[in-house]
Amino acid sequence: MKKIVVIGGGTMGLDIAQVFAKKEFDVVVRDINDDIIKASEARLNKGLDKLVAKGKMDEAKKADILAHMTFTTDLNLAADADLVVEAAIENLDIKKSIFAELDKICKPETILASNTSSISITAIAAATQRPDKFIGMHFFNPATVMKLVEVIRGAHTSDETYQAIHDLSVEIGKEPVEVNEAPGFVVNKILIPMINEACDLLYTGVASAEGIDTAMKLGANHPMGPLALGDLVGLDVCLAIMDTLYNETHDPKYRASLLMRKMVRAGKLGRKTGVGFYDYRK
Ligand SMILES: NC(=O)c1ccc[n+]([C@@H]2O[C@H](COP(=O)([O-])OP(=O)(O)OC[C@H]3O[C@@H](n4cnc5c(N)ncnc54)[C@H](O)[C@@H]3O)[C@@H](O)[C@H]2O)c1
């Protein structure tokens, strides 16, 4: 594999792109309009400058990463890609329309992967004529740091496709775990309902946000409290995952917290909007 296209230059897409560029793959980041793509490129520059200032990266490596990355709004740059990793918003219809287009644009051997947090790989793959070359490649936030990649087989994913993404994950320094398709896969089936419970504790006044997070850090030895983690993941992403868990199972234990839904409606999505359970604007 040489050329990788990442769809979406948001929280996950930009970091995933950076992981590949660091390993000298040619990476294209594609988002929907000029303002978003420019903001994404600016965030990359700022992030790399910070690493250089802290002595964690030298100027030569920064220049090398930038030289391996292209920012665009043009999906046609995916025509000769070996792999496309989609990290657009967590919505089945949007993901299906992106992949239906990619299926027409990309060469027949291109592997199509989604970084979805919870949506059925088989359902997204159905938008393409190549479900055997379709797979889940699920990175964790921040993708530049977190070691895990869940490699998710859809109903039609071939062994060759699975092996290629497994091997690629190892090549970029990650630890792949093989997962069979199920709502939320492994990590989010456990993690997001925990964040949802924390929202309910806050909503019902059992403890303050700081109290809930401190309790879980000191009482369960978690490095970060569940509400701070919700802010990091993005509450819109958490809500979309809860809704997928509920809609796929109809089990009431997956009902999204009313507070989580209210915060998403209010645009309080966490770090990416500056406000969530905590205020990041200062
Ligand atoms: N945030 C997390 O912690 C996390 C972790 C793992 C996986 N994910 C998954 O990764 C995906 C992206 O999540 P995120 O947190 O980066 O969201 P985000 O909102 O930060 O970024 C999404 C980006 O996709 C862009 N986009 C929307 N439609 C597009 C299209 N048609 N073509 C190209 N770009 C498009 C948006 O403009 C935005 O820049 C979701 O499926 C999410 O569930 C998120």
The ligand as an ORCA input file, in Angstrom:
! r2SCAN-3c Opt
* xyz 0 1
  N     -14.538     11.079     18.306
  C     -14.108      9.888     18.669
  O     -13.621      9.695     19.798
  C     -14.186      8.732     17.707
  C     -13.400      7.597     17.943
  C     -13.428      6.545     17.015
  C     -14.251      6.619     15.900
  N     -15.013      7.755     15.703
  C     -15.836      7.805     14.485
  O     -15.097      8.527     13.511
  C     -16.019      9.225     12.658
  C     -15.663     10.707     12.699
  O     -15.819     11.176     14.021
  P     -15.129     12.535     14.498
  O     -15.157     12.524     15.980
  O     -13.825     12.730     13.777
  O     -16.206     13.607     13.966
  P     -15.975     15.145     13.626
  O     -17.325     15.770     13.705
  O     -14.870     15.725     14.441
  O     -15.466     15.127     12.107
  C     -16.260     14.672     11.046
  C     -15.754     15.347      9.789
  O     -16.369     14.727      8.665
  C     -16.685     15.734      7.744
  N     -17.662     15.249      6.780
  C     -19.000     15.145      6.896
  N     -19.533     14.656      5.753
  C     -18.487     14.441      4.916
  C     -18.383     13.956      3.591
  N     -19.451     13.606      2.878
  N     -17.136     13.874      3.038
  C     -16.042     14.228      3.747
  N     -16.096     14.699      4.995
  C     -17.310     14.800      5.575
  C     -17.139     16.907      8.592
  O     -17.085     18.132      7.868
  C     -16.124     16.840      9.738
  O     -14.965     17.604      9.446
  C     -17.431      8.894     13.158
  O     -17.918      7.811     12.428
  C     -17.166      8.521     14.606
  O     -18.156      7.685     15.134
  C     -14.991      8.806     16.565
*
